[in-house]
C-alpha cells in the first residue's frame, strides 16, 4: 500500500508547477552526478521541472560528450551543455564516462561554450526565476558573480540554489568545497539569493541500493546510467545519494522529505571545512529524519530509474 501511494503521488504532475532548472555538476568524479541528471530528466518528463541546461565544473575531455550522451538517451539532445573553464587538481576524474561512451554510438564532436557563458545566457533568457542545482564545485557560480553585472543577474533571475556541499555533522572538509575553496567561499558568503545545502551527511545516510541498478534499469541495454554505475566500482555496492538528494529538494521542497535548519550563514574555513552560524542570513542546510529513509530511498530509486518518455 505504501508503494502504491508513493507512485500515485509521483504521477500527480498537475499538482506541481514546472520549475526551470540548471544542473551545475562535476560529472565524472562520482556516479551520483549521473544519477542526479537522470532524475532531472525524469522530473522534467513528469512536468515537475524543466531542465534548461547543464554546466560542468569537471574539465575532463569526456565530460561534455558524456553529458550530451545522457541528454540524448533521455530525449533532450538539444540541451545546452557548458564546458568547465579550468582544470582543478583532484577534480577532473573519469570514474565511468569513457567506459560508458564506448557502449554508445559515436556522435560528431562539437565544441562546447564555457560554462559561465552558458549559465549567463540561460539566466538572461529565462522567462521566470530559475532553480540552480549545484552538485560540483562552486567555480561557475563564482565566475558569474565576478563577471560584469553577474550578481545583479543572479539576484534577478535565480529563485534558489540547492547545493550538495559542506558537512554540517562533522568538521571534516567536504569534497566539493575542498577542491575549490576560494570559489566556495565566494558563493556561500556572497551569493545574493537563498542557498539550501544538502550536506555530506545527508547522502551518506541514504545509500542507493545496488539491487536497483541490477533490476530497475533493465528496460534498456545498454543503459548509460546503469553501465556507468557498474564501471565506477565493482558490483554490487551501495553508493551514497549525495547529488540525488539535492535534486529532490530543489524540485520538490513542498513534499517535506527533509527538514531544514534555521536560517543563518555558512562560512568556509581555509581547509574547506564549513561552519554554520545561525542568525542573520538566508542559508539553510537539510536535516534527515531517520523515519523517512525508506520513503526517500524509494522515491530516489523510482525517479533515477524511470524510463525516458521522449526517447
Secondary structure as the mmCIF struct_conf table of DSSP 4:
data_model
#
loop_
_struct_conf.conf_type_id
_struct_conf.id
_struct_conf.beg_label_comp_id
_struct_conf.beg_label_asym_id
_struct_conf.beg_label_seq_id
_struct_conf.end_label_comp_id
_struct_conf.end_label_asym_id
_struct_conf.end_label_seq_id
HELX_RH_AL_P HELX_RH_AL_P1 UNK A 2 UNK A 11
HELX_RH_3T_P HELX_RH_3T_P1 UNK A 13 UNK A 15
BEND BEND1 UNK A 16 UNK A 16
HELX_LH_PP_P HELX_LH_PP_P1 UNK A 17 UNK A 18
STRN STRN1 UNK A 19 UNK A 25
TURN_TY1_P TURN_TY1_P1 UNK A 27 UNK A 28
BEND BEND2 UNK A 29 UNK A 30
TURN_TY1_P TURN_TY1_P2 UNK A 31 UNK A 31
HELX_RH_AL_P HELX_RH_AL_P2 UNK A 32 UNK A 45
TURN_TY1_P TURN_TY1_P3 UNK A 46 UNK A 47
BEND BEND3 UNK A 48 UNK A 48
STRN STRN2 UNK A 49 UNK A 56
TURN_TY1_P TURN_TY1_P4 UNK A 61 UNK A 61
HELX_RH_AL_P HELX_RH_AL_P3 UNK A 62 UNK A 73
TURN_TY1_P TURN_TY1_P5 UNK A 74 UNK A 75
TURN_TY1_P TURN_TY1_P6 UNK A 77 UNK A 78
STRN STRN3 UNK A 80 UNK A 82
STRN STRN4 UNK A 83 UNK A 83
HELX_LH_PP_P HELX_LH_PP_P2 UNK A 84 UNK A 84
BEND BEND4 UNK A 85 UNK A 86
TURN_TY1_P TURN_TY1_P7 UNK A 89 UNK A 90
BEND BEND5 UNK A 95 UNK A 96
HELX_RH_AL_P HELX_RH_AL_P4 UNK A 97 UNK A 102
TURN_TY1_P TURN_TY1_P8 UNK A 103 UNK A 103
BEND BEND6 UNK A 104 UNK A 104
STRN STRN5 UNK A 114 UNK A 114
HELX_RH_AL_P HELX_RH_AL_P5 UNK A 115 UNK A 125
BEND BEND7 UNK A 127 UNK A 128
STRN STRN6 UNK A 130 UNK A 134
BEND BEND8 UNK A 136 UNK A 136
BEND BEND9 UNK A 138 UNK A 138
HELX_RH_AL_P HELX_RH_AL_P6 UNK A 139 UNK A 146
BEND BEND10 UNK A 147 UNK A 147
TURN_TY1_P TURN_TY1_P9 UNK A 148 UNK A 149
HELX_RH_AL_P HELX_RH_AL_P7 UNK A 150 UNK A 157
STRN STRN7 UNK A 158 UNK A 163
BEND BEND11 UNK A 168 UNK A 172
HELX_LH_PP_P HELX_LH_PP_P3 UNK A 173 UNK A 174
HELX_RH_AL_P HELX_RH_AL_P8 UNK A 175 UNK A 178
TURN_TY1_P TURN_TY1_P10 UNK A 179 UNK A 180
HELX_RH_AL_P HELX_RH_AL_P9 UNK A 181 UNK A 190
BEND BEND12 UNK A 192 UNK A 193
STRN STRN8 UNK A 195 UNK A 197
HELX_RH_AL_P HELX_RH_AL_P10 UNK A 200 UNK A 204
TURN_TY1_P TURN_TY1_P11 UNK A 205 UNK A 205
BEND BEND13 UNK A 206 UNK A 206
STRN STRN9 UNK A 207 UNK A 208
HELX_LH_PP_P HELX_LH_PP_P4 UNK A 209 UNK A 209
HELX_RH_AL_P HELX_RH_AL_P11 UNK A 210 UNK A 215
TURN_TY1_P TURN_TY1_P12 UNK A 216 UNK A 219
BEND BEND14 UNK A 220 UNK A 222
HELX_RH_AL_P HELX_RH_AL_P12 UNK A 224 UNK A 232
BEND BEND15 UNK A 233 UNK A 236
STRN STRN10 UNK A 239 UNK A 240
HELX_RH_AL_P HELX_RH_AL_P13 UNK A 242 UNK A 251
HELX_RH_3T_P HELX_RH_3T_P2 UNK A 253 UNK A 255
BEND BEND16 UNK A 257 UNK A 258
STRN STRN11 UNK A 259 UNK A 260
HELX_LH_PP_P HELX_LH_PP_P5 UNK A 261 UNK A 262
BEND BEND17 UNK A 263 UNK A 263
STRN STRN12 UNK A 264 UNK A 268
TURN_TY1_P TURN_TY1_P13 UNK A 270 UNK A 271
BEND BEND18 UNK A 272 UNK A 272
STRN STRN13 UNK A 274 UNK A 278
BEND BEND19 UNK A 279 UNK A 282
STRN STRN14 UNK A 283 UNK A 287
HELX_RH_3T_P HELX_RH_3T_P3 UNK A 290 UNK A 292
HELX_RH_AL_P HELX_RH_AL_P14 UNK A 293 UNK A 304
TURN_TY1_P TURN_TY1_P14 UNK A 305 UNK A 305
HELX_LH_PP_P HELX_LH_PP_P6 UNK A 306 UNK A 308
BEND BEND20 UNK A 309 UNK A 309
#
